[in-house]
Amino acid sequence: MGKIKSIFTNIIVVLLFLSSLPLYSQLHKGDGGDFEKVFEYWIKGLERCRIAVGATNSDFLVFQRFCENKIDAERAKFITEEGYGVIDLKRANRKMKYEEKKIVDLYKQFEQVEKEFPSSVEEYRHAFRKLQSVCDSSGCTNIGFEQGTLNGWSAYYAYNNNRADSSFFDITRITGGPVGAVTVAANDTLTSTNGFFNPSLNYNPKPDYQVKITHGPQGDALVPAIPQVSPFGSSYSAMLGDSTEVNYGAAILSKTFYVTPLNDNFTYQYAVLLENPNAHTYYQQPFFRAAVLDQNGDTIPHCGEYTVVSSGGLPGFQAIYYAPSGDSV
């Protein structure tokens, strides 16, 4: 790939790792099947709402981002009341119909706001715009974590809100920001919050950091043959994700910097380990994504974007080895 001939105002580099919707590790008791069934009721109910209001996928995702707190509150209430113990299918159906009416009413309110105050909605059209932070005007300070910290980077935890009808990943509840000279960041409080986590499988340990600096010769905790530090010349790497802990969660690491003729060739190395849970469709599977975004939070076509999704249907873990990328930005 050739270098970009025009210089963008800034570039945001995003590395994003997600666990699956529910990943039920052997470290946890219970199969969580009823919890997962209830979540599917919620997902299918949202799709019925989208069809009922005549919204496109993209417009409905904007609505979900704009009304995130209210929708999350309804989902948490529905899942908490229905998702534990033996599921009552008739009651779940009845309550979901009630929730659908509330969401349709909420969408109508959203349409009115969009009509009267369009600028207040516009920012929600860019899923990752909130990842932007102060640009690194000096270039690419600590771009390879050579300071042994996350200085100059931003770290986030978030929620995987993917649906079967989504043509792209829908990540909500993005929480975090610049983290400074620390070695761990993005303590995911959602892993112990009802409606985002199944407490019948036990809460995740606290704190539940989603991003950390790795150093030294040790191998990965799950696949020791894979080093925790890139073997391509660095002394430090950053690890994203929460290992075998279950959740619908996302770990995000990003850096914003101005692009100049001196730094428009960007190379990164990565290793991806994804659990490959049984009976999960593609949108429920763990995935890894790296992307280069422009100053508006949009991906740059055919430049620096890579995504891999666990294939599904087979038990165990799927390991993808280190591979250097030579994409220029």
C-alpha positions as CSV (number, residue, x, y, z in Angstrom):
1,M,0.0,0.0,0.0
2,G,1.4,3.4,-0.9
3,K,1.6,6.4,1.5
4,I,-1.3,8.8,1.7
5,K,-0.5,11.7,-0.6
6,S,-2.6,14.2,1.3
7,I,-2.0,14.8,5.0
8,F,-5.0,14.4,7.3
9,T,-5.5,16.7,10.2
10,N,-4.9,13.8,12.5
11,I,-5.1,10.1,12.6
12,I,-6.6,7.9,15.3
13,V,-5.1,4.4,15.6
14,V,-7.6,2.1,17.3
15,L,-6.9,-1.4,18.5
16,L,-10.1,-3.1,19.7
17,F,-10.6,-6.5,21.3
18,L,-14.0,-8.0,22.3
19,S,-15.0,-11.0,24.2
20,S,-18.0,-12.8,22.9
21,L,-21.5,-12.1,24.1
22,P,-21.5,-14.7,26.9
23,L,-18.3,-16.7,27.0
24,Y,-18.8,-19.4,29.6
25,S,-15.4,-20.6,30.7
26,Q,-14.8,-23.7,32.7
27,L,-13.6,-21.4,35.5
28,H,-17.2,-20.5,36.2
29,K,-20.1,-22.6,37.4
30,G,-23.3,-23.0,35.6
31,D,-24.0,-23.0,31.9
32,G,-25.7,-19.6,31.7
33,G,-28.1,-20.9,29.0
34,D,-31.2,-19.2,30.3
35,F,-29.3,-15.9,30.6
36,E,-28.3,-16.2,27.0
37,K,-31.8,-17.1,25.8
38,V,-33.2,-14.0,27.5
39,F,-30.5,-11.8,25.9
40,E,-31.6,-13.3,22.5
41,Y,-35.2,-12.2,23.3
42,W,-33.9,-8.7,23.9
43,I,-31.9,-8.7,20.6
44,K,-34.8,-10.0,18.5
45,G,-37.1,-7.5,20.2
46,L,-34.9,-4.6,19.2
47,E,-34.9,-5.8,15.6
48,R,-38.8,-5.9,15.7
49,C,-38.7,-2.3,17.0
50,R,-36.4,-1.2,14.1
51,I,-38.8,-2.7,11.6
52,A,-41.8,-1.2,13.3
53,V,-40.5,2.3,13.1
54,G,-39.2,1.9,9.5
55,A,-35.6,2.7,10.4
56,T,-32.5,1.6,8.6
57,N,-29.8,-0.3,10.5
58,S,-27.5,2.8,10.6
59,D,-30.3,5.1,11.7
60,F,-31.4,2.7,14.4
61,L,-27.8,2.5,15.7
62,V,-27.6,6.3,15.9
63,F,-30.8,6.1,18.0
64,Q,-29.3,3.5,20.3
65,R,-26.2,5.6,20.8
66,F,-28.3,8.8,21.4
67,C,-30.6,7.0,23.9
68,E,-27.9,4.7,25.3
69,N,-28.6,5.2,29.0
70,K,-32.4,4.8,28.7
71,I,-32.1,1.7,26.5
72,D,-29.5,0.2,28.8
73,A,-31.7,0.7,31.8
74,E,-34.6,-1.1,30.1
75,R,-32.3,-4.0,29.0
76,A,-30.8,-4.3,32.5
77,K,-34.2,-4.5,34.1
78,F,-35.5,-7.0,31.6
79,I,-32.4,-9.3,31.8
80,T,-32.1,-9.0,35.6
81,E,-35.8,-10.0,36.1
82,E,-35.9,-12.7,33.4
83,G,-32.4,-14.1,33.0
84,Y,-31.7,-16.0,36.2
85,G,-33.1,-19.4,37.2
86,V,-35.6,-21.3,35.0
87,I,-36.8,-19.0,32.2
88,D,-40.6,-18.6,31.9
89,L,-40.9,-18.2,28.1
90,K,-44.5,-16.9,28.1
91,R,-43.7,-14.2,30.7
92,A,-40.5,-13.3,28.8
93,N,-42.4,-12.8,25.6
94,R,-45.1,-10.8,27.4
95,K,-42.5,-8.5,29.0
96,M,-40.5,-8.1,25.8
97,K,-43.7,-6.8,24.1
98,Y,-44.0,-4.3,26.8
99,E,-40.4,-3.2,26.4
100,E,-40.8,-3.0,22.6
101,K,-43.6,-0.5,23.1
102,K,-41.4,1.7,25.3
103,I,-38.5,1.6,22.8
104,V,-40.8,2.5,19.9
105,D,-42.1,5.4,21.9
106,L,-38.5,6.4,22.7
107,Y,-37.7,6.3,19.0
108,K,-40.5,8.6,18.2
109,Q,-39.2,11.1,20.8
110,F,-35.7,10.7,19.2
111,E,-37.1,11.5,15.7
112,Q,-38.7,14.7,17.1
113,V,-35.4,15.8,18.7
114,E,-33.5,15.0,15.4
115,K,-36.0,17.1,13.5
116,E,-35.9,20.1,15.9
117,F,-32.2,19.9,17.0
118,P,-30.3,18.0,14.3
119,S,-26.9,19.1,15.5
120,S,-27.5,17.4,18.8
121,V,-27.9,14.1,17.0
122,E,-25.1,14.5,14.5
123,E,-22.2,13.5,16.8
124,Y,-23.8,10.1,17.4
125,R,-23.4,9.1,13.8
126,H,-19.7,8.4,14.4
127,A,-19.3,5.4,16.6
128,F,-15.7,6.1,17.6
129,R,-15.6,9.9,17.5
130,K,-15.5,9.9,21.3
131,L,-12.1,8.1,21.1
132,Q,-10.5,11.3,20.0
133,S,-8.3,13.1,22.5
134,V,-5.7,15.8,22.4
135,C,-3.4,15.1,19.5
136,D,0.2,14.2,20.1
137,S,1.7,17.3,18.4
138,S,5.3,16.1,18.8
139,G,4.6,13.1,16.5
140,C,4.3,9.6,17.9
141,T,5.5,9.7,21.5
142,N,5.6,6.3,23.1
143,I,4.0,4.8,20.0
144,G,5.7,1.4,20.7
145,F,5.2,1.6,24.5
146,E,9.0,2.0,24.8
147,Q,8.5,4.1,28.0
148,G,7.1,1.0,29.7
149,T,3.8,2.7,30.3
150,L,0.6,3.7,28.5
151,N,1.7,7.4,28.4
152,G,0.3,9.1,25.3
153,W,-2.4,6.5,24.8
154,S,-6.1,6.3,25.6
155,A,-7.8,3.2,27.0
156,Y,-11.5,2.3,27.2
157,Y,-13.8,-0.5,28.2
158,A,-17.1,-0.8,26.4
159,Y,-20.1,-3.1,25.6
160,N,-20.6,-5.4,22.6
161,N,-24.1,-4.6,21.4
162,N,-23.9,-6.5,18.1
163,R,-27.1,-7.8,16.6
164,A,-27.6,-10.4,13.8
165,D,-28.7,-7.7,11.4
166,S,-25.7,-5.5,12.0
167,S,-23.3,-5.1,9.1
168,F,-20.7,-3.7,11.3
169,F,-19.7,-3.9,15.0
170,D,-22.0,-1.9,17.3
171,I,-20.0,-0.9,20.4
172,T,-21.7,1.1,23.1
173,R,-20.9,2.3,26.7
174,I,-17.4,3.4,25.6
175,T,-15.8,4.6,28.9
176,G,-12.3,5.9,29.4
177,G,-9.8,8.4,28.0
178,P,-6.1,9.4,28.2
179,V,-4.5,7.3,30.9
180,G,-1.0,8.7,31.4
181,A,2.2,7.0,32.7
182,V,0.5,3.9,34.1
183,T,0.9,0.2,33.3
184,V,-2.8,-0.9,33.6
185,A,-6.0,0.9,32.6
186,A,-9.7,0.6,31.7
187,N,-11.1,-1.0,34.8
188,D,-14.3,-2.5,33.4
189,T,-17.1,-1.9,35.9
190,L,-19.6,-3.5,33.6
191,T,-18.3,-6.9,34.5
192,S,-20.0,-6.6,37.9
193,T,-23.1,-4.6,36.8
194,N,-26.4,-6.4,36.6
195,G,-27.8,-6.4,33.0
196,F,-24.3,-6.6,31.5
197,F,-23.1,-9.7,33.4
198,N,-24.7,-12.9,34.6
199,P,-24.1,-13.0,38.4
200,S,-25.1,-16.6,38.6
201,L,-21.6,-17.3,37.0
202,N,-19.9,-15.1,39.7
203,Y,-18.7,-11.6,39.3
204,N,-15.4,-10.9,37.7
205,P,-12.5,-10.1,40.0
206,K,-12.0,-6.4,40.9
207,P,-10.3,-4.4,39.5
208,D,-10.9,-5.9,36.0
209,Y,-8.4,-4.0,33.9
210,Q,-8.8,-4.4,30.1
211,V,-5.5,-2.9,29.0
212,K,-2.0,-3.5,30.5
213,I,1.6,-3.2,29.6
214,T,3.5,-6.5,29.2
215,H,7.3,-6.9,29.7
216,G,9.8,-9.7,29.9
217,P,10.2,-13.2,28.3
218,Q,7.0,-14.8,29.7
219,G,4.5,-16.4,27.4
220,D,0.8,-15.9,27.2
221,A,-1.1,-17.4,30.1
222,L,-3.3,-19.5,27.9
223,V,-0.8,-20.3,25.1
224,P,2.7,-20.2,26.7
225,A,4.4,-20.7,23.3
226,I,3.2,-17.2,22.2
227,P,5.3,-14.4,23.9
228,Q,3.5,-11.5,25.6
229,V,5.9,-9.1,24.1
230,S,6.3,-8.7,20.3
231,P,9.4,-10.5,19.1
232,F,10.0,-7.9,16.4
233,G,12.3,-5.6,18.3
234,S,10.3,-4.1,21.2
235,S,10.8,-4.5,25.0
236,Y,7.2,-3.7,25.8
237,S,3.8,-4.5,24.4
238,A,0.2,-3.8,25.4
239,M,-2.4,-6.5,26.1
240,L,-6.1,-6.0,25.6
241,G,-9.0,-8.0,26.9
242,D,-9.9,-9.9,30.0
243,S,-8.5,-13.4,29.3
244,T,-11.0,-16.1,30.3
245,E,-13.4,-13.8,32.3
246,V,-16.9,-13.8,30.9
247,N,-18.8,-10.8,29.6
248,Y,-20.0,-9.0,26.6
249,G,-17.2,-6.6,27.0
250,A,-14.8,-4.7,24.8
251,A,-11.3,-3.4,25.4
252,I,-10.1,-0.4,23.3
253,L,-6.7,1.2,23.0
254,S,-6.3,4.3,20.8
255,K,-3.8,7.0,20.0
256,T,-4.3,10.3,18.2
257,F,-1.5,12.2,16.5
258,Y,-0.9,14.6,13.6
259,V,0.3,13.0,10.4
260,T,3.3,14.6,8.8
261,P,5.7,13.5,6.0
262,L,8.0,12.2,8.7
263,N,5.5,9.8,10.3
264,D,3.1,8.7,7.5
265,N,4.5,5.2,7.4
266,F,3.0,3.3,10.4
267,T,3.7,-0.4,11.2
268,Y,2.3,-2.4,14.0
269,Q,2.7,-6.0,15.2
270,Y,0.0,-8.0,16.9
271,A,-1.0,-11.5,18.2
272,V,-4.6,-12.4,18.7
273,L,-6.0,-15.2,20.9
274,L,-9.8,-15.6,20.7
275,E,-12.0,-18.1,22.5
276,N,-14.0,-20.2,20.0
277,P,-17.3,-21.0,21.9
278,N,-19.8,-23.6,20.8
279,A,-23.0,-22.6,19.1
280,H,-22.3,-18.9,18.8
281,T,-23.1,-17.2,15.5
282,Y,-20.6,-14.7,13.9
283,Y,-22.0,-11.6,15.6
284,Q,-21.7,-13.3,19.1
285,Q,-18.1,-14.4,18.6
286,P,-15.0,-12.7,20.0
287,F,-13.2,-10.6,17.5
288,F,-10.2,-8.3,17.1
289,R,-10.1,-5.1,15.1
290,A,-7.4,-2.6,14.3
291,A,-8.3,0.5,12.3
292,V,-6.9,3.9,11.3
293,L,-9.4,6.7,11.6
294,D,-9.5,10.2,10.3
295,Q,-10.2,13.4,12.2
296,N,-13.9,12.7,12.0
297,G,-13.7,9.3,13.6
298,D,-14.3,7.5,10.3
299,T,-12.2,4.7,8.9
300,I,-9.9,5.5,6.0
301,P,-10.8,3.2,3.1
302,H,-8.3,0.5,2.3
303,C,-5.9,1.7,4.9
304,G,-4.7,0.0,8.1
305,E,-7.9,-1.8,8.9
306,Y,-7.9,-5.4,9.9
307,T,-10.5,-7.6,11.6
308,V,-10.6,-11.2,12.6
309,V,-13.6,-13.1,14.1
310,S,-13.5,-16.4,15.9
311,S,-14.9,-19.0,13.5
312,G,-17.4,-20.6,15.9
313,G,-18.8,-24.1,16.2
314,L,-15.7,-25.7,17.7
315,P,-14.6,-25.8,21.3
316,G,-11.4,-24.5,22.7
317,F,-9.2,-21.5,21.8
318,Q,-8.1,-20.3,18.4
319,A,-4.6,-18.7,18.4
320,I,-3.5,-16.4,15.6
321,Y,0.3,-15.9,15.6
322,Y,2.2,-12.6,15.5
323,A,2.3,-11.1,12.0
324,P,3.8,-7.7,11.3
325,S,1.7,-5.3,9.2
326,G,3.4,-2.9,6.7
327,D,0.4,-0.7,6.0
328,S,1.3,2.9,5.5
329,V,-1.0,5.7,6.8
